[in-house]
Each structure stands twice: as C-alpha cells, then as structure tokens.
Amino acid sequence: MGCVDKRERPQLLFQIGSLKEAEWKHVDKTCEYEVAKEVAPIKIGIIATERYRKLYILCAESKGATFLGSTDTVHNRGPKTIAVQPYYWN
C-alpha cells in the first residue's frame, strides 16, 4: 500500500504582461498539452512532477509570460498576475 500526498500544491505565478486573457488561455492549454506529452513516459511520480513544472515554466516564458515563483513563496503580486495549477499536480 503506497502513500499519497494530499497536501495542496502551490500554484505557479506568472506575469502575463501584454498578453490578453484569451491569449494566456491559449498559452496555458498549449503548454499543458506539450509538456504532458514530454512527461508521459516518466514512471516515477516525483520526477515527472518536477520535470513537468520546469518544462511548463519554460514553455510559458517562451510565449511571453514571466515566471514570478509560486504561491508559497511570492506574496506581493502585481497587476496581470495569473496563478496556475498545472493539471499534472492534481
């Protein structure tokens, strides 16, 4: 019998700058899809999760967002800051 970590995961925070909300939604869905394809073959959960996080951040930044940190470490959020809970963490 394995243990399952039920703690809430911190959300990733991005400054979306000049991106409109609809553009951000497209970026988010595109990055979710692309990164999920990359981590699917990884069988060890903690490794897959950490790899997913890193790749999602790189993908979002490559499309114009700026990674600020996560909700457990960043408390001063500016305008146009979006909190993201990548689906792979749920």
C-alpha positions in Angstrom: 0.0 0.0 0.0 1.5 3.3 -1.0 1.2 6.7 0.5 -0.5 9.5 -1.4 0.5 13.1 -0.6 -2.8 15.0 -0.2 -1.2 18.4 0.6 -2.3 21.3 -1.7 0.4 22.1 -4.2 1.5 25.7 -4.6 0.3 27.4 -7.8 2.8 28.8 -10.3 2.6 32.6 -10.7 3.1 34.3 -14.0 3.1 38.0 -15.0 1.4 37.9 -18.4 2.4 41.5 -19.4 0.9 42.4 -22.8 -0.9 39.1 -23.3 -4.7 39.3 -23.3 -6.6 36.8 -21.2 -7.7 34.8 -24.3 -4.1 34.7 -25.4 -3.0 33.5 -22.0 -5.6 30.7 -22.0 -4.2 29.6 -25.4 -0.7 29.6 -24.0 -1.8 27.7 -20.9 -3.6 25.0 -22.9 -0.7 24.7 -25.4 1.9 24.4 -22.7 -0.2 21.8 -20.8 -0.5 19.7 -23.9 3.1 19.9 -25.0 4.5 19.3 -21.5 2.2 16.4 -20.8 3.5 14.6 -24.0 7.1 15.0 -22.7 6.5 13.7 -19.2 4.1 10.8 -20.1 6.8 8.2 -20.3 8.3 9.1 -16.9 7.1 6.5 -14.4 8.4 7.9 -11.1 5.8 10.5 -9.9 8.1 13.0 -8.2 10.5 13.1 -11.1 7.6 13.5 -13.6 6.1 16.3 -11.5 9.4 18.2 -11.2 10.1 17.8 -14.9 6.6 19.0 -15.7 7.0 22.1 -13.6 10.3 23.1 -15.2 9.0 22.4 -18.8 5.7 24.3 -18.2 7.6 27.3 -16.9 10.0 27.3 -19.9 7.0 26.9 -22.3 5.0 29.8 -20.8 8.1 32.1 -20.7 8.9 31.3 -24.4 5.4 32.5 -25.2 5.7 35.9 -23.4 4.8 35.2 -19.7 7.3 35.9 -16.9 7.6 33.3 -14.1 7.5 35.0 -10.7 7.6 32.0 -8.4 4.9 30.0 -6.6 2.1 30.9 -4.2 4.1 29.5 -1.3 7.0 31.9 -1.8 5.6 35.1 -3.6 3.3 37.2 -1.6 3.5 40.6 -3.4 1.7 40.1 -6.7 1.3 42.9 -9.2 -1.3 43.5 -11.9 -1.9 40.9 -14.6 -0.5 38.2 -12.4 -2.0 34.7 -13.1 -1.9 31.8 -10.7 -1.7 28.4 -12.5 -2.2 24.9 -11.1 -0.8 22.6 -13.7 -3.2 19.7 -14.1 -0.4 17.1 -13.7 -0.1 18.2 -10.0 -3.7 17.3 -9.1 
